[in-house]
């Protein structure tokens, strides 16, 4: 029974981490290296994540800097950022790219809030699916007489408590990100 609960907690934690990853990719008007995480550069014929061909840093709250390790791929990095269609226009100085992060308008902010709420709902569904799987596993254990009915009830209560904690954490993450996005 303890193993089932431990497994459920681990899977719920993974759902939270996936949500954190998705939220990090959504820009909030502030420059962050995570904004370029989804960009793939055509590096000698292979689509390669930008952070594997260049150093991505934050210069200030509204500017990113990309410095390729191999200067010959500067144009490929610039093209990849433009083709990623994330609203950035890199400026090249021959060795680096400076990327101004434009401020978000009100409509775009509202759209981003809708998107993060969708991610949050998907994360809550994932957590609830883990709860359902764990409860089914405990019921099978009880049916095969490996655990008692009291242990089943106790296990279901622990799993419900875990579920409630993780749903609360999802709500906190969403609230924090929404505040960050709506901040001007």
N, C-alpha and C positions, 0 to 999 in steps of 0.2 A: 504494500500500500504506500509506504514512504517513497519507494522508487517512482511510482506513478505520479505522486504529488511533485517530487523533485523534477521529473520529466516535464510535467505541465508547467511548472514555474520557468524552467529553461526555455520552453517553446513560447511562453507568454513574453519573456524578456526579449526573445528574438523578434517578436512582433513589434515591441517598443523600439528596438534598435532600428528596425526597418523604417518605422515612422520617423525617427530622428533623422535618418539618412534622407528620406524624401523631403522633410521640412528644411533641411540644410540646403537643398538644391533650389528652393524657392527664394527668390531675391526679395529683400525687404527694403530696398533703396540704399542699403549700405553695402560697401564692397566687402566681399569675403571670397576666399579661394574656392569654396564649395560651389560657387556659381559656375565655374568652368569644369566641374567634375564630369559632366556628361559629354564634354567635347572630345571627339576622337580625331586625331591627326593622321593623315595618310603618310606614314613613315616607311619609305621604301616598299610601298605596296601593301602594307599592313595597317589596318585601323588601330591606332595606339592611343591610349588615354593621354591627354595633354600633360599630366603631371609626370609621365614617364619619358617625355622628350624635352621638357622645359621646367624651369623653376618658376612657380607661380607665387607671387607675393602681393600683399596689400600695401600700397604706398600711403594711402590715407583713406578716409571714410568713403570717398567717391572715386578712387582710382586703383586699378589693379595693374601689376606689371608682370609681363611674361618674358623670361629670358631663356631662349632655347640653348641647350648644351651644345648642339651642333648648329652653327650659324647658317648652314645651307638649308635648313628646314624652316627658317623664319617665315618665308612666304607660304609654306604649307600650313604652318600654325595659324597665320593670319586668315588664310582661306577657310580653315576648319572652324574658326570662331565665327566668321561671317556666315558660313553655311549652316552652323548650328541653329541659326535663327532665334537667338536669345536676346536680340535687341542691342547688341554691342557693336561698336565700330572701332576696331583697334587702330592705333596710330603707330606707325613704324618709324624708328629713328636709325635703322640700319642694323642694329644689334639687339634691340629690345622692342617689345610692343607695350605701349601704354594703353590701357582700356578704361575710358571714363565710364562710370556707372551712372546712367541718367536717373534722375529722381522719378518716382512713380506718380502717375496722376491718380485722382480719386477713383475713377472707374476701374482702373487696373488693380488698385488696392482691393476693391470689393471683389473683383474676379479672383484674385489670389486667396482671399479669405474663403471664398466658396470652395476653391481647390483644396485648401488645407483641411477644411471641414470634411470633404469627401475622403481624403487620406485618413483622417481621424476615424471616420465611420468604418472604413475598411479595416483599420487596425483593431477597432472594437469587435468587429465581426470575427476577425482572426482569433482574438483572445477568447471569445465565446465558443468558437469551434474547438479550441484546445480544451475548454471546460467540458464541452459535450463529449469529446473523445475520452478524456480522463474519467468522467463519470461512467461512460459505457464500459471502460476497462475495469473499473471497480465493481460494477454490477456483474460482469463476467467472473471476476474473482470470487464474488459472494456466491454466485450460482454454482461454481465448482467447489464450494466449501473451503476455499483457501483463507477467506476472511469471514468474520461473523457479520450479522446484520447491523450490530452496533458500530463495528469498525467501518462498515459501508457508510453509515450516516455520518460518522466522524470525518471520514475521508471526503465525502461530498461537501460537508461544511467547510473543511479546510480549502478545498478547491474553489468553493464559492467566495471565500474570503480573499483568496489569491486573485480571482477574477475581478472582484470589486476594487482591489488595490490597483490592479493594472489598468482598469477602465478609468479610475481616478487619475492615474499618471498620464494617460492619453489626454484626458480633459485639460490637465495642467499644461502639458506641452502645447496643445492647441491654443489655449488662452494666452500663453506667453508669446507664441509666434504671431497670433492675431494682433496683439498689442504692438509687437515689433513692426508689423506690416502697416498698421494704421497710423503709426507715429510719423509725424512729418518733420 
